């Protein structure tokens, strides 16, 4: 069995060759029996390697894998969870099959496990599920995932923090109600802290979580984000060399400026959020986007300047923008 595990883990070609020789049924038979722990470990490790395949033959392993999620042995548990993470990596139909097995609450529970290997496998499985549709994401949220994810943002393992931020970014790309659940779980203060202090790769995933929310948040949510001091890190994102993040950060800034404009209109005052953008160098950064080689970003930057720059309060800035436009 150990040999088979090595063969299936060697290369996709070796793995598919083993699959073509009908290994899955006898492997599942072994795992359904009371056998020596070492044999179970080797068998589930082999099965986990096989589940990397896109071949539908491996989907028959789901019932056994669901059972193995309750196995007390850490090695068995980690490999079974990893196998499910492989099977959940794909289109909505694949994700739905995982959900139909009723394993989501257990996967969320495993986020609190003492083993880093189990946590990482569970994070990947949960993350794959929330890449599905909004209903798939809601099932994970209903299992109290956010409460288990928040402590992991303090992990000393950068890979774990990065994975958590990735999961949250997919949640904040969902419905306004789902974004509200992230607010209520008190996750945004930590995300903003990560944006200001953490490892570059972790910051990038946290950036997606924040800009996704800022781009589609409600007025009340926007005001709360501003209270959390989102403006400085959000403006800093406008200088990244990742055009997708820049585009979404600009969407977020524009959404915040719109809420500030509406509040100013209602109160007969200045747009306080525009002043915050100015304070953190946001207007200069938006001005530089006028020279961007992405036409969509250039156009949006121009529109944001035209709509929300307070010309009567900052004639110097207006002059510099006019130079940039010309």
Buried (B, 14 or more C-beta within 10 A) or exposed (E): BEEBBBBBBEEEEBBBEBBEEEBBEEBBEBBEEEEEEEBBBBBBBBBBBBBBBEBEBBEEBBEBBBBBBEBEBBBBBBBBBBBBBBBBBBEEEBBBBBBEBEBBBBBBBBBEBEBBBBBBBBBBBBBBBBBBEBEBBBBBBEBBBBBBBBEBBEBEEEBBBBBBBBBBBBBBBBEEEBBBBBBEBEBBEBBBBBBEEBBEEBBBBBBBBBBBBBBBBBEEBBBBBBEBBBBBBBBBBBEBEEEEBBBBBBBBBBBBBBBBBEBBEEEEEEBEBBBBBBEBBBBBBBBEBBEBEBEEBBEBBBEBBEEBBBEEEBEEBBEEBEEBBE
